[in-house]
Amino acid sequence: MKFKWLSIFKKNPLTSENSLKKLQKKIGYNFNNLNLLKEAVTHKSYIKSGGCPNSNSNERLEFLGDSILGLVICEFLYKKFPDKSEGELTKLKAGLVNEVTLSNVGRNLGLGEFLYLSPEEEKSGGRERPSLVADGYEALIGAVYLDGGLQAISKLISSQILTRFRELTDDRQNINYKGELLEYLQALGWGMPEYEVEEAIGPDHQKKFTIAAIAKGEKVGVGEGASKKEAEQKAARMAIEKLYEQKKTEISH
């Protein structure tokens, strides 16, 4: 067992000082307490594998980072759109604070290559899994906040997310949500989603479809559209956002 731990340690990218510097450069922030940075990229599988039994996983920092990210995003939207209603602001927030967006931001930073993972998680493609990258990014936000305060993390979020606000919100129109939902459910071990037509009204040339996304026999999203494809994409998007929020609620309890 001792040699297994040593093997994992040697393979981990954060065991060298140069790698720590590389990660901080990518992030755009230099830590005063490097232990916070290490914790932010330590997945629970690494702890369970015996890689570093006396360390903490990044789940607590992820919990904190989720709230800090929400605060910064909400303040930005509140000030940028003084005429929008609470419901409209909520929809805009959902476009920025979700697994798809956060995993894409994390991937752009190359965050996946720095995650502490168990050998099993590594083999299963964990470094590229959207949920792991998104969680790691939120944990990173929590770590920067604890290390440098609200001003430091606001600057980081502004440079990595808010400066790309229009790009991120516009890109969401072109995202394959059905593919994202399939990948997410398979990562959870839930199998493939199903789509059921709940309603189809109107003449053939002007039909309106209502379609439900089903996961493990439960309705997780509903979408409407002028075509089945459009309705399915909207249902998948709602499903992703619902499941992501459920996951956050489970972590907080």
Secondary structure, 3 states (H helix, E strand, C coil): CHHHHHHHHHHCHHHCHHHHHHHHHHHCCCCCCHHHHHHHCECHHHHHCCCCCCCCCCHHHHHHHHHHHHHHHHHHHHHHCCCCCHHHHHHHHHHHCCHHHHHHHHHHCCHHHHCECCHHHHHCCHHHCHHHHHHHHHHHHHHHHHHHHHHHHHHHHHHHCHHHHHHHHHHHHHCCHHHHHHHHHHHHCCCCCEEEEEEEECCHHHCEEEEEEEECCEEEEEEEECCHHHHHHHHHHHHHHHHHHHHHHHHHC
